[in-house]
């Protein structure tokens, strides 16, 4: 079988306009795929130079295939199963800065370079105050980027037109602002001159972004993909159909990286907070509510849960009736997002175990579903019943048994101790409901909520999770 490389596959040459920190699965299945689509649509003509961020990485494996690799897009789209194989050809160069530091810095001299994209995980955007020797490759991502930007500033004599658009994809709030702040702090620690810091903060534009796509290793499908494409490919990556990229609106960035012009779900928004809240509530909240109910009903994965007629109906009701109405974004967009999330859960090509989803249930319920409760109460003046039933199911789950089998609960020790003592010392449903609601949030322990949760706890204990869930769903008709 032929190896996937430019000897066996026609690869276009594109000028390197994007410097990418990170060569992992996520960027290759998300940002590089978006760049590919923008190239294909004629929106941009851009190649990517990949910077390996750790001493051990994938740069050499990508170089061996001339940057070519197969992306497998698999999932549910508008109710239909999708399996696509796309060869991505945007990667033009590969840099290991630990062994090619001069080559890395020389890219700072490029007239064509416009954009920096990164995914070094949220632990990569941290200040290492000892990472100050820029004569050798810095250890940290901010150190590497600072050395690069200082080289660019020096080479172009502080030309304000040579600044870059910086788009971090790390999963953290205000990722662009945080990266900018850390770079300034590190520059000050390195005693860099004020003129450079001024150029760093004004000529370059650090944009907060919210990047979302489920991306997986593809060892289980690699040989099958080779048979389909006819190429041996050691860099296959697999992703769900569903994706979203929201970037903070910034004219400089929009001009250099007009990703919203290619028919993709890429949005430049003045405020990312509503999109983040939507993601937390719709995606995180529905998973948090689903996991204990589905697991106690005997299912093991998210996909099985959505295929279960009772659990699937519950999740849809929670999202459509209680979460979606309170989201302060255009209704059509939110409906599309919610449908995409539900399709994502139904993806038959991804196996997501429920027990890991149910880990840290105490803090997840507080962060993801209490805001849903508060929004619904504000809008309708009454407690959201789906959220209340999910809370009762969570309390039962945290008893630590499914039938006669113990559940390997994963949570903070202080939370596990509370739930153990609660169940060990009490049998009265009203007491358990009151103590549990007070522990999660003191304001929840109203007499009405205690009665609601107590009734659901009683039903689950008496009828089992399946019977109680069916009774709940019948009451919603």
N, C-alpha and C positions, 0 to 999 in steps of 0.2 A: 504493500500500500504506500502511496506517495506521502511524503511529509508535507504538511502545510507550510509553505514558505514561498517566496517570490519567484523561485525557479519553477514552481508548479502552479502558481496562482498569480494572475496579473494584478499587481498592486500599484495604484497611482501614487505619484510623488506629490506631496503637499508641503508647503512651507510651514515650518514649525512656528506657530503663533501661541501655543499653549504649553506651559511648563507644568507638569503634573507631579505632585509629591504623593507617591503611593502607587503601587502596582498590583494591589490586591484585587480580589473578586469584585468588591463593591464598585470601585471606580471603573473597572473594565466593563461591568454590566450596566452601569448607570451613566456616569458622565461621558465616558468614551463612546457609548452607544448613542447618546444625545448628540455628541459632536459628529458622529457618523451620519446621523439623520440630517443634521444641518448641512453637512457637506453634500449629501445626496440631493437635497432640495435646492442647492445653489444659494443658500442663505449666507454661508461662509465658505472659505477655502482654507482649511486649517489642519495642520498636522500637530501631533502631540509628542513632546519629549518627556520621557518618564524618568523620574528621579527615585531611585531606591532609597527608602527612608531608614532602613536598618541594615547592619552589616550582612545579614543573611536575608536574601529576598529573591524575587522572581525575575530580576532584570535580565540575567543571562539566559533564562529559559525563553523569555520573550524575544531576545535578540536572536536566538537560534532559529526562530520561526519568522524572522524579519518583522516582528510585531503583529503578525496575523494570528487571529484566534477565532474560535467559533463561540457565539453566544446562543444558548438555547433559551428561548422564551416559551414558558409553559404555564398554562393556567386556564382560568375561565374568563371569557370576555363576552359580556351581554348574554350570559347563559350558555355559551358555546365553548367547548373545549378547544384550546389553541396549542399548537406545537410548531414553533418556527425555529429555523436554524439560520443564523445570519453570520457571515464572516465579516469581522470588524477589521478595517485596514488603516485606521487613523494614526496608529503609533508609528512614529518615524525614527526615534532615537531612544537610547537606553543608557542611563548614566548611573554608575555606582560611585557616589561622591567619596566614598571611603578609599577607593583606589584610583579614582579619576577626578580628583578635586579641581585640577586646573581646567579640565574639560567642562566641569560643572560651572565654574565661575565664568568661563568664556561665553556661555550662553547669556550671561548678563550683558554682553556687548551687542546682542542682536537688535537690529532695527525693527525686525518683523515681530518680535515677541510682544504680546498684548495682555495675556491672561495667565494667572496662576490658579490652579485647582488643587485641592488637597483633601486627603482622607487619611489621617494618621491616627484615627480613633480619638475620642475625647481626652485620653491620657496623653496624646501627642501635643496638645496645645496647653503646655504648662511652662512655667518659668523655671529654668535651671540657672540659678544665679552664678554657678561656677563654670558655665559653658561660655567662656569669654575669650578663648584663644581661637581667633578666626583665621589664623595662618594655616591651620589644619582643619579637616572636616569637623564641624561641631557635632556634638552628640544629639542634641535636641532638634526637633523640627523648627521651632522659632530661631534657634541658633543658625541653622542652615539657611533659612530664609533671610535672616538679617545679614549674613555674610554676602548672600546673593544681591540683595538690594543695595548694600554699601558699595559693592563692586560696580553695580549699574550706575549709581550716583556718581562715583568717582570717574568712571569711563566717559560718561556723558556730561561731566562738569556741572552736575546739578540741574540739568535741563528739565523743567517741570513737565514737558511734553513726553518724557520717557517713563513716566509712572505706569504702573500696571493695575489691572483689575484683579483683585484677589478674592477667590470664591472658595472658602472652606466648606467641606461637606461633613465635617466631624459632627457627631450627634450630641450637640450641646447648645443650650440657649445662647443667643447673641454671639455665635461663633466668630463672626468677622470682627466685632467690636472687641471681644476678648483677645483675639490674636493680635490686633493692632495695639492694644494696651500692653501686652506682654513684650512685643517688639520694642516699644518705646522704653519700657523698664529695662530690658536687656541692653539697649543702646546706651542708656544712661549709666548702667553698671560698667559697660565697656568704655566709658568716658568719650563717647563719640560726640562730635561737635554739634552745636545747636542747629547749624544750617542743614546738616544731614537729617536730623530729627524733624525739622520743618518739612524737608522734601519727603521724608518717609510718610508723614501724616497728611500732607496736602496733595502731593503729586500722585500718590497711590491711593486706591479706593478699596477698602476692605468691606465686603458686603456680607451681611448675615444671610444665611440660607437654611432652608429646611428641605433636606433630601430624603426621599422615602422610596425604597424598593426592597423587596425580599430577595436576597441573593444567596445562593448556596454553592458549596463545592459540588462537583459533578463527577466524582470518581465512579459513582454507581452507573452513570450513563455514558461515560466517555467512549468506550468501544462501540456501543450502539450508535453513537453520534458519528464516529468514524465511518461505520458502515453506510450511514445515510448520506454523508457528505463526500465520501471517497477520499478523505484526507486523514492521516494520522495527526492528531493535534494534542499536544501535551498541556495546552492552556485553555481547554474548554471551560466555560463558566455557564451557570444556569441561573435564571431569574424568573420571577413571577411576571405575569402580564402587567399587573398594577404597578404604577409608579406615579410620583408627583415630585416636582421641584419648584419651590417657592423661594424667590430671591427678593431681598429688600430693594425697593425701587431706587435706582441710582443712575442718572443719565449717562455718566461715564461708562459704567458697566454695561448698560443696555446697548450703547454704541459699539463697544468692542466685542461683546458676546450676546448678540441678539437672539437668544435661544427661544424666545417666545414667538419667533416669526416662522418656525418650521412646522406648524401644525401639531406641535407636541404639547403635553400638559406641563408647560413651564410658565410661571406667572411672576411678573415683577409687581410686588405689592408694597404700598407705603408702610404697612405694619404687618409683621409676621405673627404677632401674638394670636389673632383669631384663628389662623391656620394651625398653629401649634396646639391651641386649646381644642380645636376640632379633632386633631390627630389623637390627642390624649383621651378625649371622651369617646369618639367613635371607635377607633382602633383599640386603644388600651382599655377603655371602659367595658366594651363588649366582650373582650377576651377575659377580663377579670371577672365579669359576671358569669360568663359561660362556663369557665373551667370547673368550679366546684359542683355546679349543677350537673354538667355533662359527665364528670368523673363519677359522681355518686349514682348516676343513671347507668353506669357500666360501660361507657365509651372510653377510649384511650387517647384519641387524637382530635385535633380541631376539625379535620375533615370529616371524621366519623360523627362528631357532634353536630355539624351542620347538616349531615345526611339524616340524622335522627329527626323524625317529624316533630317530636315534642320540643327538643332542645333548639332545633333550627327555627321553629316558630317563635320560641321565646326570645332568641337573639334578635330576630327581625323585628319583633314587637318592641323590644327595648330600644333598638336603634331608631326605628321609624316613629314611634309614639312618644318617647321620652327624651332621647338624646338630640335628635335632629331638630325638633321645633325650636330649641333654645339657642341654636348656633347662629351667631351674628355675622353671617356671610350670605351671599346670594343663594336663594333657595335651590335654584337649578344646579348650581355648582355643588352645593352640599349634598343634594340628592344623588348626583353622579358619584361623589366621593363615597357616600354611604353604600351605594350599590357596588362600587369597586371593592370596598373593604369586605363586603359579604361574599363577593366572588372570590376574593383572595382567600378567605377562610375555607371556601369549597374546593380549592385547588387540589385535584387528585394526584398531582405530581410532587407535592411537598408533604412530608409527614412531620407534623408538629405535635409533639407529645403534650398532653394536657397537664401532667404533674409539674413539669417545669414552669408552665404558664401560671399554675396555681401557687407557685412559690412566693413568699413574701406577701401573702394575701392581705395582711393587716394594713401595711403601708400602701399597697396598690389600691385597695378599696378607698382609702382615705384620699389619695391623690387623684384618682380617676373617676370615682363614682359619687363622692360627696359633692363635687362641683355640679354634677348632673342633678343630684337631689336639690341643691340650692337653686339652680336655674328653674327647675320645674316648679318648685314651691313658689318662687317669685312670680312665675307666669300664671299659674293656675290655682294657687292658694291651697294646694293639697299635696300630700306626699306621693311621689311616683311609685306605683305599686310594683313595677318590674324591678326597680332598684331595691325596694324593701324585701321582695322575695329573694333576690340575689344575696342580700345581706343575711337573711335567715339561712340560706343554703351555705353561705360562707361560714357562719357560726357552727353549723352542723359538720361541715367538712373539717373545721379546726378542732373538732372532738377527736379526730385522728383515727377514725375507723370507717372502712367501707364493708358493710356486712360484718363478718367476723375477722376480717383481715385488717391489720394496722396499716395506716398511711404514713409514709416517710415524709412528714411535714418539714418544710424548709422555710424558716422565718427567723427573725431576730430572737435571741434567747429570751429577752424580756417579754416579747409577745407570746411566745410558746408557753412560758411560765404562767402568764395570765390566763390563757385559754385552758391550760391543764387544770389550774386551780378552780376556774369557773365551772368546768364540767365535773370535777371531782367533788365539789362542795355543794352543788345545787342540782335539784331535779325539777324545780318549779319553772315552767316556761316563762312566766312573767318576770321572775327574778333574773333568769338568764338573759331575756330580752333587754331588761333595764340596764343590767351591768354591761352587756355587750355594746349597746348603743352609747352609753356613757363613756366607755373606753375608747371607742372610735372617735366620738365627737360629743361633748357634753350637751350641745344644743339639740342633738337628735333625740334625746331621751324624754320626749314629751309623752303624755299619757296616751295620746292617740297612736303614736309610733310604737310604743310598748305593746299596745293591744294588737296592732297589725302584725308586728314581728312575732309576738307570742303565738298568735293564731297560725302563722306559717310554720313556726317551729313545731307546734303541736301536730299539724298536718304531716310534716316530713317524718316525724318520729312514728306517727300512727300508720301512715299510708306508705311510707318509703318515699324516696325522692321522686321516683317516677309517678306514683299516684298523686303526690302533692302537686307536682308540676302540672299534671293533667287537670286537676281540680282548679288550679290557678288559671290555666289557659281557658277553661270553660267559663270562668267568671269574667274574662275579658271580652267574650263574644257579645 
